[in-house]
C-alpha cells in the first residue's frame, strides 16, 4: 500500500490491490476502514474492491496504521472486555 497526496484540499489516495480478482487501483481515504486491536492479529484495514465488489481485509502493521490514520481513514479501536 502506498499513498498519494495531491494537494492541501485534495483527498488522499491509497494504492491497493484485490487478492481475489487481482485488480489494482487507487481509492480515497473514505473507502477504507481501519480497526486497531490489542494485537497484530486484530489490527487490520478493509475496503470493497471496485472491480469485483468483494470485501477485502488485510493485516495492518505499524507503518500501514501510520499511513492510514495520517491520511484521514476512519478508525475503530477494538477493546477486549
PyMOL Python script that loads the backbone (N, CA, C, O; Angstrom):
from pymol import cmd

cmd.read_pdbstr("""\
ATOM      1  N   UNK A   1       0.847  -1.164   0.000  1.00  0.00           N
ATOM      2  CA  UNK A   1       0.000   0.000   0.000  1.00  0.00           C
ATOM      3  C   UNK A   1       0.891   1.225   0.000  1.00  0.00           C
ATOM      4  O   UNK A   1       1.853   1.303   0.764  1.00  0.00           O
ATOM      5  N   UNK A   2       0.571   2.183  -0.860  1.00  0.00           N
ATOM      6  CA  UNK A   2       1.263   3.460  -0.879  1.00  0.00           C
ATOM      7  C   UNK A   2       0.231   4.563  -0.895  1.00  0.00           C
ATOM      8  O   UNK A   2      -0.945   4.323  -1.168  1.00  0.00           O
ATOM      9  N   UNK A   3       0.669   5.766  -0.603  1.00  0.00           N
ATOM     10  CA  UNK A   3      -0.247   6.899  -0.518  1.00  0.00           C
ATOM     11  C   UNK A   3       0.187   8.003  -1.462  1.00  0.00           C
ATOM     12  O   UNK A   3       1.379   8.172  -1.720  1.00  0.00           O
ATOM     13  N   UNK A   4      -0.775   8.754  -1.978  1.00  0.00           N
ATOM     14  CA  UNK A   4      -0.519   9.875  -2.861  1.00  0.00           C
ATOM     15  C   UNK A   4      -1.254  11.083  -2.317  1.00  0.00           C
ATOM     16  O   UNK A   4      -2.460  11.022  -2.077  1.00  0.00           O
ATOM     17  N   UNK A   5      -0.536  12.188  -2.119  1.00  0.00           N
ATOM     18  CA  UNK A   5      -1.168  13.416  -1.655  1.00  0.00           C
ATOM     19  C   UNK A   5      -1.061  14.446  -2.767  1.00  0.00           C
ATOM     20  O   UNK A   5       0.034  14.875  -3.129  1.00  0.00           O
ATOM     21  N   UNK A   6      -2.217  14.841  -3.308  1.00  0.00           N
ATOM     22  CA  UNK A   6      -2.215  15.737  -4.459  1.00  0.00           C
ATOM     23  C   UNK A   6      -2.126  17.204  -4.066  1.00  0.00           C
ATOM     24  O   UNK A   6      -1.502  17.988  -4.781  1.00  0.00           O
ATOM     25  N   UNK A   7      -2.711  17.585  -2.985  1.00  0.00           N
ATOM     26  CA  UNK A   7      -2.695  18.973  -2.562  1.00  0.00           C
ATOM     27  C   UNK A   7      -3.353  19.111  -1.212  1.00  0.00           C
ATOM     28  O   UNK A   7      -3.861  18.132  -0.665  1.00  0.00           O
ATOM     29  N   UNK A   8      -3.353  20.307  -0.667  1.00  0.00           N
ATOM     30  CA  UNK A   8      -3.878  20.511   0.671  1.00  0.00           C
ATOM     31  C   UNK A   8      -5.354  20.148   0.781  1.00  0.00           C
ATOM     32  O   UNK A   8      -5.766  19.579   1.792  1.00  0.00           O
ATOM     33  N   UNK A   9      -6.161  20.461  -0.234  1.00  0.00           N
ATOM     34  CA  UNK A   9      -7.586  20.200  -0.138  1.00  0.00           C
ATOM     35  C   UNK A   9      -8.007  18.932  -0.881  1.00  0.00           C
ATOM     36  O   UNK A   9      -9.154  18.501  -0.759  1.00  0.00           O
ATOM     37  N   UNK A  10      -7.113  18.342  -1.633  1.00  0.00           N
ATOM     38  CA  UNK A  10      -7.441  17.129  -2.386  1.00  0.00           C
ATOM     39  C   UNK A  10      -7.466  15.923  -1.448  1.00  0.00           C
ATOM     40  O   UNK A  10      -6.707  15.874  -0.480  1.00  0.00           O
ATOM     41  N   UNK A  11      -8.337  14.951  -1.729  1.00  0.00           N
ATOM     42  CA  UNK A  11      -8.365  13.757  -0.876  1.00  0.00           C
ATOM     43  C   UNK A  11      -7.083  12.946  -1.029  1.00  0.00           C
ATOM     44  O   UNK A  11      -6.434  12.972  -2.074  1.00  0.00           O
ATOM     45  N   UNK A  12      -6.737  12.234   0.022  1.00  0.00           N
ATOM     46  CA  UNK A  12      -5.571  11.353  -0.020  1.00  0.00           C
ATOM     47  C   UNK A  12      -5.995  10.073  -0.729  1.00  0.00           C
ATOM     48  O   UNK A  12      -7.043   9.501  -0.427  1.00  0.00           O
ATOM     49  N   UNK A  13      -5.172   9.631  -1.674  1.00  0.00           N
ATOM     50  CA  UNK A  13      -5.440   8.396  -2.402  1.00  0.00           C
ATOM     51  C   UNK A  13      -4.443   7.330  -1.976  1.00  0.00           C
ATOM     52  O   UNK A  13      -3.258   7.607  -1.793  1.00  0.00           O
ATOM     53  N   UNK A  14      -4.934   6.122  -1.823  1.00  0.00           N
ATOM     54  CA  UNK A  14      -4.090   4.991  -1.463  1.00  0.00           C
ATOM     55  C   UNK A  14      -4.133   3.969  -2.584  1.00  0.00           C
ATOM     56  O   UNK A  14      -5.205   3.656  -3.103  1.00  0.00           O
ATOM     57  N   UNK A  15      -2.975   3.449  -2.958  1.00  0.00           N
ATOM     58  CA  UNK A  15      -2.917   2.367  -3.937  1.00  0.00           C
ATOM     59  C   UNK A  15      -3.207   1.069  -3.202  1.00  0.00           C
ATOM     60  O   UNK A  15      -2.666   0.812  -2.127  1.00  0.00           O
ATOM     61  N   UNK A  16      -4.061   0.264  -3.796  1.00  0.00           N
ATOM     62  CA  UNK A  16      -4.429  -1.009  -3.177  1.00  0.00           C
ATOM     63  C   UNK A  16      -4.618  -2.049  -4.268  1.00  0.00           C
ATOM     64  O   UNK A  16      -4.659  -1.729  -5.456  1.00  0.00           O
ATOM     65  N   UNK A  17      -4.731  -3.296  -3.843  1.00  0.00           N
ATOM     66  CA  UNK A  17      -4.942  -4.400  -4.780  1.00  0.00           C
ATOM     67  C   UNK A  17      -5.898  -5.402  -4.154  1.00  0.00           C
ATOM     68  O   UNK A  17      -5.954  -5.559  -2.935  1.00  0.00           O
ATOM     69  N   UNK A  18      -6.642  -6.070  -5.011  1.00  0.00           N
ATOM     70  CA  UNK A  18      -7.587  -7.092  -4.566  1.00  0.00           C
ATOM     71  C   UNK A  18      -6.949  -8.468  -4.728  1.00  0.00           C
ATOM     72  O   UNK A  18      -6.488  -8.804  -5.818  1.00  0.00           O
ATOM     73  N   UNK A  19      -6.914  -9.267  -3.666  1.00  0.00           N
ATOM     74  CA  UNK A  19      -6.328 -10.606  -3.782  1.00  0.00           C
ATOM     75  C   UNK A  19      -7.221 -11.576  -4.562  1.00  0.00           C
ATOM     76  O   UNK A  19      -6.740 -12.607  -5.034  1.00  0.00           O
ATOM     77  N   UNK A  20      -8.503 -11.262  -4.701  1.00  0.00           N
ATOM     78  CA  UNK A  20      -9.421 -12.156  -5.408  1.00  0.00           C
ATOM     79  C   UNK A  20      -9.339 -11.981  -6.925  1.00  0.00           C
ATOM     80  O   UNK A  20      -9.061 -12.935  -7.652  1.00  0.00           O
ATOM     81  N   UNK A  21      -9.586 -10.748  -7.399  1.00  0.00           N
ATOM     82  CA  UNK A  21      -9.591 -10.517  -8.854  1.00  0.00           C
ATOM     83  C   UNK A  21      -8.258  -9.968  -9.361  1.00  0.00           C
ATOM     84  O   UNK A  21      -8.057  -9.833 -10.568  1.00  0.00           O
ATOM     85  N   UNK A  22      -7.355  -9.654  -8.444  1.00  0.00           N
ATOM     86  CA  UNK A  22      -6.019  -9.122  -8.744  1.00  0.00           C
ATOM     87  C   UNK A  22      -6.056  -7.726  -9.366  1.00  0.00           C
ATOM     88  O   UNK A  22      -5.093  -7.289  -9.996  1.00  0.00           O
ATOM     89  N   UNK A  23      -7.182  -7.032  -9.179  1.00  0.00           N
ATOM     90  CA  UNK A  23      -7.281  -5.660  -9.651  1.00  0.00           C
ATOM     91  C   UNK A  23      -6.374  -4.740  -8.858  1.00  0.00           C
ATOM     92  O   UNK A  23      -6.138  -4.964  -7.670  1.00  0.00           O
ATOM     93  N   UNK A  24      -5.870  -3.714  -9.505  1.00  0.00           N
ATOM     94  CA  UNK A  24      -5.031  -2.701  -8.845  1.00  0.00           C
ATOM     95  C   UNK A  24      -5.678  -1.357  -9.109  1.00  0.00           C
ATOM     96  O   UNK A  24      -6.109  -1.075 -10.227  1.00  0.00           O
ATOM     97  N   UNK A  25      -5.747  -0.519  -8.070  1.00  0.00           N
ATOM     98  CA  UNK A  25      -6.496   0.726  -8.185  1.00  0.00           C
ATOM     99  C   UNK A  25      -6.069   1.691  -7.097  1.00  0.00           C
ATOM    100  O   UNK A  25      -5.311   1.332  -6.196  1.00  0.00           O
ATOM    101  N   UNK A  26      -6.555   2.905  -7.187  1.00  0.00           N
ATOM    102  CA  UNK A  26      -6.375   3.916  -6.143  1.00  0.00           C
ATOM    103  C   UNK A  26      -7.730   4.210  -5.546  1.00  0.00           C
ATOM    104  O   UNK A  26      -8.716   4.378  -6.264  1.00  0.00           O
ATOM    105  N   UNK A  27      -7.775   4.271  -4.222  1.00  0.00           N
ATOM    106  CA  UNK A  27      -9.008   4.572  -3.513  1.00  0.00           C
ATOM    107  C   UNK A  27      -8.787   5.751  -2.578  1.00  0.00           C
ATOM    108  O   UNK A  27      -7.706   5.911  -2.013  1.00  0.00           O
ATOM    109  N   UNK A  28      -9.808   6.569  -2.420  1.00  0.00           N
ATOM    110  CA  UNK A  28      -9.753   7.686  -1.485  1.00  0.00           C
ATOM    111  C   UNK A  28      -9.838   7.156  -0.054  1.00  0.00           C
ATOM    112  O   UNK A  28     -10.301   6.040   0.184  1.00  0.00           O
ATOM    113  N   UNK A  29      -9.389   7.967   0.881  1.00  0.00           N
ATOM    114  CA  UNK A  29      -9.351   7.547   2.282  1.00  0.00           C
ATOM    115  C   UNK A  29     -10.712   7.131   2.812  1.00  0.00           C
ATOM    116  O   UNK A  29     -10.784   6.282   3.700  1.00  0.00           O
ATOM    117  N   UNK A  30     -11.798   7.704   2.293  1.00  0.00           N
ATOM    118  CA  UNK A  30     -13.120   7.344   2.809  1.00  0.00           C
ATOM    119  C   UNK A  30     -13.592   5.962   2.354  1.00  0.00           C
ATOM    120  O   UNK A  30     -14.640   5.497   2.803  1.00  0.00           O
ATOM    121  N   UNK A  31     -12.844   5.302   1.479  1.00  0.00           N
ATOM    122  CA  UNK A  31     -13.184   3.945   1.037  1.00  0.00           C
ATOM    123  C   UNK A  31     -12.630   2.883   1.989  1.00  0.00           C
ATOM    124  O   UNK A  31     -12.973   1.707   1.872  1.00  0.00           O
ATOM    125  N   UNK A  32     -11.779   3.290   2.926  1.00  0.00           N
ATOM    126  CA  UNK A  32     -11.128   2.362   3.837  1.00  0.00           C
ATOM    127  C   UNK A  32     -11.703   2.465   5.240  1.00  0.00           C
ATOM    128  O   UNK A  32     -12.248   3.495   5.638  1.00  0.00           O
ATOM    129  N   UNK A  33     -11.568   1.369   5.980  1.00  0.00           N
ATOM    130  CA  UNK A  33     -11.843   1.340   7.413  1.00  0.00           C
ATOM    131  C   UNK A  33     -10.624   0.700   8.055  1.00  0.00           C
ATOM    132  O   UNK A  33     -10.059  -0.258   7.529  1.00  0.00           O
ATOM    133  N   UNK A  34     -10.231   1.238   9.188  1.00  0.00           N
ATOM    134  CA  UNK A  34      -9.086   0.718   9.924  1.00  0.00           C
ATOM    135  C   UNK A  34      -9.563   0.289  11.303  1.00  0.00           C
ATOM    136  O   UNK A  34     -10.202   1.069  12.009  1.00  0.00           O
ATOM    137  N   UNK A  35      -9.261  -0.930  11.686  1.00  0.00           N
ATOM    138  CA  UNK A  35      -9.579  -1.436  13.023  1.00  0.00           C
ATOM    139  C   UNK A  35      -8.273  -1.689  13.752  1.00  0.00           C
ATOM    140  O   UNK A  35      -7.409  -2.417  13.264  1.00  0.00           O
ATOM    141  N   UNK A  36      -8.133  -1.087  14.920  1.00  0.00           N
ATOM    142  CA  UNK A  36      -6.914  -1.251  15.708  1.00  0.00           C
ATOM    143  C   UNK A  36      -7.268  -2.055  16.949  1.00  0.00           C
ATOM    144  O   UNK A  36      -8.033  -1.605  17.802  1.00  0.00           O
ATOM    145  N   UNK A  37      -6.700  -3.244  17.036  1.00  0.00           N
ATOM    146  CA  UNK A  37      -6.957  -4.132  18.159  1.00  0.00           C
ATOM    147  C   UNK A  37      -5.777  -4.199  19.106  1.00  0.00           C
ATOM    148  O   UNK A  37      -4.817  -3.436  18.996  1.00  0.00           O
ATOM    149  N   UNK A  38      -5.875  -5.124  20.030  1.00  0.00           N
ATOM    150  CA  UNK A  38      -4.840  -5.278  21.052  1.00  0.00           C
ATOM    151  C   UNK A  38      -3.602  -6.009  20.540  1.00  0.00           C
ATOM    152  O   UNK A  38      -2.556  -5.991  21.189  1.00  0.00           O
ATOM    153  N   UNK A  39      -3.719  -6.652  19.377  1.00  0.00           N
ATOM    154  CA  UNK A  39      -2.580  -7.408  18.849  1.00  0.00           C
ATOM    155  C   UNK A  39      -2.475  -7.204  17.343  1.00  0.00           C
ATOM    156  O   UNK A  39      -3.327  -6.568  16.723  1.00  0.00           O
ATOM    157  N   UNK A  40      -1.420  -7.754  16.775  1.00  0.00           N
ATOM    158  CA  UNK A  40      -1.236  -7.673  15.320  1.00  0.00           C
ATOM    159  C   UNK A  40      -2.349  -8.416  14.591  1.00  0.00           C
ATOM    160  O   UNK A  40      -2.756  -8.017  13.500  1.00  0.00           O
ATOM    161  N   UNK A  41      -2.841  -9.499  15.194  1.00  0.00           N
ATOM    162  CA  UNK A  41      -3.901 -10.286  14.554  1.00  0.00           C
ATOM    163  C   UNK A  41      -5.230  -9.547  14.490  1.00  0.00           C
ATOM    164  O   UNK A  41      -6.058  -9.821  13.622  1.00  0.00           O
ATOM    165  N   UNK A  42      -5.431  -8.613  15.408  1.00  0.00           N
ATOM    166  CA  UNK A  42      -6.707  -7.898  15.452  1.00  0.00           C
ATOM    167  C   UNK A  42      -6.605  -6.465  14.933  1.00  0.00           C
ATOM    168  O   UNK A  42      -7.511  -5.659  15.147  1.00  0.00           O
ATOM    169  N   UNK A  43      -5.515  -6.151  14.258  1.00  0.00           N
ATOM    170  CA  UNK A  43      -5.343  -4.834  13.646  1.00  0.00           C
ATOM    171  C   UNK A  43      -5.335  -5.031  12.133  1.00  0.00           C
ATOM    172  O   UNK A  43      -4.475  -5.727  11.592  1.00  0.00           O
ATOM    173  N   UNK A  44      -6.310  -4.406  11.452  1.00  0.00           N
ATOM    174  CA  UNK A  44      -6.467  -4.632  10.020  1.00  0.00           C
ATOM    175  C   UNK A  44      -7.160  -3.446   9.371  1.00  0.00           C
ATOM    176  O   UNK A  44      -7.770  -2.616  10.044  1.00  0.00           O
ATOM    177  N   UNK A  45      -7.051  -3.383   8.040  1.00  0.00           N
ATOM    178  CA  UNK A  45      -7.830  -2.404   7.285  1.00  0.00           C
ATOM    179  C   UNK A  45      -8.694  -3.169   6.298  1.00  0.00           C
ATOM    180  O   UNK A  45      -8.390  -4.304   5.931  1.00  0.00           O
ATOM    181  N   UNK A  46      -9.777  -2.528   5.873  1.00  0.00           N
ATOM    182  CA  UNK A  46     -10.675  -3.181   4.930  1.00  0.00           C
ATOM    183  C   UNK A  46     -11.212  -2.175   3.928  1.00  0.00           C
ATOM    184  O   UNK A  46     -11.253  -0.972   4.183  1.00  0.00           O
ATOM    185  N   UNK A  47     -11.623  -2.700   2.778  1.00  0.00           N
ATOM    186  CA  UNK A  47     -12.237  -1.899   1.727  1.00  0.00           C
ATOM    187  C   UNK A  47     -13.005  -2.845   0.812  1.00  0.00           C
ATOM    188  O   UNK A  47     -12.831  -4.061   0.884  1.00  0.00           O
ATOM    189  N   UNK A  48     -13.846  -2.294  -0.039  1.00  0.00           N
ATOM    190  CA  UNK A  48     -14.560  -3.079  -1.033  1.00  0.00           C
ATOM    191  C   UNK A  48     -13.878  -2.881  -2.373  1.00  0.00           C
ATOM    192  O   UNK A  48     -13.654  -1.748  -2.799  1.00  0.00           O
ATOM    193  N   UNK A  49     -13.548  -3.977  -3.040  1.00  0.00           N
ATOM    194  CA  UNK A  49     -12.884  -3.905  -4.341  1.00  0.00           C
ATOM    195  C   UNK A  49     -13.830  -3.241  -5.345  1.00  0.00           C
ATOM    196  O   UNK A  49     -14.967  -3.687  -5.505  1.00  0.00           O
ATOM    197  N   UNK A  50     -13.381  -2.193  -6.017  1.00  0.00           N
ATOM    198  CA  UNK A  50     -14.248  -1.536  -7.001  1.00  0.00           C
ATOM    199  C   UNK A  50     -14.465  -2.365  -8.264  1.00  0.00           C
ATOM    200  O   UNK A  50     -15.397  -2.097  -9.023  1.00  0.00           O
ATOM    201  N   UNK A  51     -13.623  -3.363  -8.498  1.00  0.00           N
ATOM    202  CA  UNK A  51     -13.752  -4.195  -9.693  1.00  0.00           C
ATOM    203  C   UNK A  51     -14.708  -5.371  -9.481  1.00  0.00           C
ATOM    204  O   UNK A  51     -15.648  -5.548 -10.255  1.00  0.00           O
ATOM    205  N   UNK A  52     -14.477  -6.174  -8.439  1.00  0.00           N
ATOM    206  CA  UNK A  52     -15.291  -7.374  -8.217  1.00  0.00           C
ATOM    207  C   UNK A  52     -16.292  -7.219  -7.074  1.00  0.00           C
ATOM    208  O   UNK A  52     -17.112  -8.109  -6.849  1.00  0.00           O
ATOM    209  N   UNK A  53     -16.235  -6.098  -6.349  1.00  0.00           N
ATOM    210  CA  UNK A  53     -17.162  -5.767  -5.252  1.00  0.00           C
ATOM    211  C   UNK A  53     -17.021  -6.664  -4.024  1.00  0.00           C
ATOM    212  O   UNK A  53     -17.912  -6.678  -3.175  1.00  0.00           O
ATOM    213  N   UNK A  54     -15.936  -7.403  -3.913  1.00  0.00           N
ATOM    214  CA  UNK A  54     -15.724  -8.247  -2.736  1.00  0.00           C
ATOM    215  C   UNK A  54     -15.110  -7.436  -1.608  1.00  0.00           C
ATOM    216  O   UNK A  54     -14.363  -6.486  -1.840  1.00  0.00           O
ATOM    217  N   UNK A  55     -15.435  -7.825  -0.392  1.00  0.00           N
ATOM    218  CA  UNK A  55     -14.841  -7.201   0.785  1.00  0.00           C
ATOM    219  C   UNK A  55     -13.419  -7.727   0.943  1.00  0.00           C
ATOM    220  O   UNK A  55     -13.182  -8.934   0.898  1.00  0.00           O
ATOM    221  N   UNK A  56     -12.485  -6.812   1.128  1.00  0.00           N
ATOM    222  CA  UNK A  56     -11.078  -7.172   1.293  1.00  0.00           C
ATOM    223  C   UNK A  56     -10.650  -6.753   2.696  1.00  0.00           C
ATOM    224  O   UNK A  56     -10.906  -5.628   3.125  1.00  0.00           O
ATOM    225  N   UNK A  57     -10.008  -7.656   3.394  1.00  0.00           N
ATOM    226  CA  UNK A  57      -9.498  -7.376   4.742  1.00  0.00           C
ATOM    227  C   UNK A  57      -8.037  -7.775   4.768  1.00  0.00           C
ATOM    228  O   UNK A  57      -7.687  -8.913   4.455  1.00  0.00           O
ATOM    229  N   UNK A  58      -7.180  -6.825   5.144  1.00  0.00           N
ATOM    230  CA  UNK A  58      -5.731  -7.047   5.141  1.00  0.00           C
ATOM    231  C   UNK A  58      -5.148  -6.669   6.499  1.00  0.00           C
ATOM    232  O   UNK A  58      -5.630  -5.732   7.134  1.00  0.00           O
ATOM    233  N   UNK A  59      -4.125  -7.378   6.952  1.00  0.00           N
ATOM    234  CA  UNK A  59      -3.471  -7.008   8.207  1.00  0.00           C
ATOM    235  C   UNK A  59      -2.800  -5.644   8.069  1.00  0.00           C
ATOM    236  O   UNK A  59      -2.349  -5.267   6.987  1.00  0.00           O
ATOM    237  N   UNK A  60      -2.740  -4.918   9.168  1.00  0.00           N
ATOM    238  CA  UNK A  60      -2.124  -3.587   9.159  1.00  0.00           C
ATOM    239  C   UNK A  60      -1.045  -3.517  10.236  1.00  0.00           C
ATOM    240  O   UNK A  60      -1.336  -3.516  11.432  1.00  0.00           O
ATOM    241  N   UNK A  61       0.198  -3.459   9.787  1.00  0.00           N
ATOM    242  CA  UNK A  61       1.304  -3.260  10.709  1.00  0.00           C
ATOM    243  C   UNK A  61       1.409  -1.791  11.090  1.00  0.00           C
ATOM    244  O   UNK A  61       0.599  -0.966  10.667  1.00  0.00           O
ATOM    245  N   UNK A  62       2.403  -1.481  11.884  1.00  0.00           N
ATOM    246  CA  UNK A  62       2.574  -0.114  12.391  1.00  0.00           C
ATOM    247  C   UNK A  62       2.652   0.926  11.279  1.00  0.00           C
ATOM    248  O   UNK A  62       2.029   1.984  11.376  1.00  0.00           O
ATOM    249  N   UNK A  63       3.400   0.640  10.240  1.00  0.00           N
ATOM    250  CA  UNK A  63       3.574   1.609   9.140  1.00  0.00           C
ATOM    251  C   UNK A  63       2.258   1.853   8.405  1.00  0.00           C
ATOM    252  O   UNK A  63       1.941   2.995   8.073  1.00  0.00           O
ATOM    253  N   UNK A  64       1.492   0.796   8.147  1.00  0.00           N
ATOM    254  CA  UNK A  64       0.199   0.944   7.472  1.00  0.00           C
ATOM    255  C   UNK A  64      -0.756   1.745   8.343  1.00  0.00           C
ATOM    256  O   UNK A  64      -1.461   2.623   7.846  1.00  0.00           O
ATOM    257  N   UNK A  65      -0.785   1.448   9.642  1.00  0.00           N
ATOM    258  CA  UNK A  65      -1.640   2.208  10.569  1.00  0.00           C
ATOM    259  C   UNK A  65      -1.273   3.683  10.521  1.00  0.00           C
ATOM    260  O   UNK A  65      -2.147   4.549  10.484  1.00  0.00           O
ATOM    261  N   UNK A  66       0.021   3.962  10.521  1.00  0.00           N
ATOM    262  CA  UNK A  66       0.511   5.345  10.467  1.00  0.00           C
ATOM    263  C   UNK A  66       0.055   6.042   9.179  1.00  0.00           C
ATOM    264  O   UNK A  66      -0.428   7.173   9.222  1.00  0.00           O
ATOM    265  N   UNK A  67       0.209   5.371   8.049  1.00  0.00           N
ATOM    266  CA  UNK A  67      -0.195   5.950   6.761  1.00  0.00           C
ATOM    267  C   UNK A  67      -1.698   6.193   6.696  1.00  0.00           C
ATOM    268  O   UNK A  67      -2.139   7.262   6.274  1.00  0.00           O
ATOM    269  N   UNK A  68      -2.487   5.199   7.115  1.00  0.00           N
ATOM    270  CA  UNK A  68      -3.935   5.324   7.023  1.00  0.00           C
ATOM    271  C   UNK A  68      -4.486   6.386   7.971  1.00  0.00           C
ATOM    272  O   UNK A  68      -5.338   7.182   7.577  1.00  0.00           O
ATOM    273  N   UNK A  69      -4.013   6.408   9.202  1.00  0.00           N
ATOM    274  CA  UNK A  69      -4.511   7.432  10.135  1.00  0.00           C
ATOM    275  C   UNK A  69      -4.069   8.818   9.693  1.00  0.00           C
ATOM    276  O   UNK A  69      -4.833   9.776   9.808  1.00  0.00           O
ATOM    277  N   UNK A  70      -2.843   8.936   9.188  1.00  0.00           N
ATOM    278  CA  UNK A  70      -2.356  10.217   8.689  1.00  0.00           C
ATOM    279  C   UNK A  70      -3.111  10.692   7.463  1.00  0.00           C
ATOM    280  O   UNK A  70      -3.179  11.891   7.194  1.00  0.00           O
ATOM    281  N   UNK A  71      -3.684   9.741   6.710  1.00  0.00           N
ATOM    282  CA  UNK A  71      -4.443  10.076   5.507  1.00  0.00           C
ATOM    283  C   UNK A  71      -5.922  10.288   5.765  1.00  0.00           C
ATOM    284  O   UNK A  71      -6.688  10.516   4.828  1.00  0.00           O
ATOM    285  N   UNK A  72      -6.334  10.217   7.024  1.00  0.00           N
ATOM    286  CA  UNK A  72      -7.722  10.503   7.352  1.00  0.00           C
ATOM    287  C   UNK A  72      -8.681   9.330   7.278  1.00  0.00           C
ATOM    288  O   UNK A  72      -9.895   9.531   7.228  1.00  0.00           O
ATOM    289  N   UNK A  73      -8.165   8.110   7.270  1.00  0.00           N
ATOM    290  CA  UNK A  73      -9.036   6.933   7.237  1.00  0.00           C
ATOM    291  C   UNK A  73      -9.748   6.793   8.582  1.00  0.00           C
ATOM    292  O   UNK A  73      -9.139   6.949   9.640  1.00  0.00           O
ATOM    293  N   UNK A  74     -11.041   6.500   8.521  1.00  0.00           N
ATOM    294  CA  UNK A  74     -11.828   6.315   9.749  1.00  0.00           C
ATOM    295  C   UNK A  74     -11.298   5.103  10.509  1.00  0.00           C
ATOM    296  O   UNK A  74     -11.049   4.044   9.933  1.00  0.00           O
ATOM    297  N   UNK A  75     -11.133   5.287  11.804  1.00  0.00           N
ATOM    298  CA  UNK A  75     -10.503   4.273  12.648  1.00  0.00           C
ATOM    299  C   UNK A  75     -11.440   3.823  13.754  1.00  0.00           C
ATOM    300  O   UNK A  75     -12.114   4.635  14.389  1.00  0.00           O
ATOM    301  N   UNK A  76     -11.472   2.522  13.973  1.00  0.00           N
ATOM    302  CA  UNK A  76     -12.232   1.921  15.044  1.00  0.00           C
ATOM    303  C   UNK A  76     -11.234   1.264  15.979  1.00  0.00           C
ATOM    304  O   UNK A  76     -10.418   0.452  15.543  1.00  0.00           O
ATOM    305  N   UNK A  77     -11.288   1.601  17.241  1.00  0.00           N
ATOM    306  CA  UNK A  77     -10.397   0.970  18.216  1.00  0.00           C
ATOM    307  C   UNK A  77     -11.159  -0.164  18.881  1.00  0.00           C
ATOM    308  O   UNK A  77     -12.206   0.051  19.492  1.00  0.00           O
ATOM    309  N   UNK A  78     -10.624  -1.378  18.758  1.00  0.00           N
ATOM    310  CA  UNK A  78     -11.264  -2.542  19.322  1.00  0.00           C
ATOM    311  C   UNK A  78     -10.789  -2.726  20.749  1.00  0.00           C
ATOM    312  O   UNK A  78      -9.594  -2.635  21.028  1.00  0.00           O
ATOM    313  N   UNK A  79     -11.718  -2.984  21.647  1.00  0.00           N
ATOM    314  CA  UNK A  79     -11.382  -3.193  23.056  1.00  0.00           C
ATOM    315  C   UNK A  79     -11.765  -4.613  23.448  1.00  0.00           C
ATOM    316  O   UNK A  79     -12.795  -5.132  23.016  1.00  0.00           O
ATOM    317  N   UNK A  80     -10.933  -5.232  24.262  1.00  0.00           N
ATOM    318  CA  UNK A  80     -11.269  -6.553  24.773  1.00  0.00           C
ATOM    319  C   UNK A  80     -11.937  -6.380  26.120  1.00  0.00           C
ATOM    320  O   UNK A  80     -11.576  -5.502  26.903  1.00  0.00           O
ATOM    321  N   UNK A  81     -12.903  -7.218  26.373  1.00  0.00           N
ATOM    322  CA  UNK A  81     -13.639  -6.997  27.609  1.00  0.00           C
ATOM    323  C   UNK A  81     -13.749  -8.138  28.482  1.00  0.00           C
ATOM    324  O   UNK A  81     -14.354  -8.042  29.550  1.00  0.00           O
TER     325      UNK A  81
END
""", "prot")
cmd.dss("prot")
cmd.show_as("cartoon", "prot")
cmd.util.cbc("prot")
cmd.orient("prot")
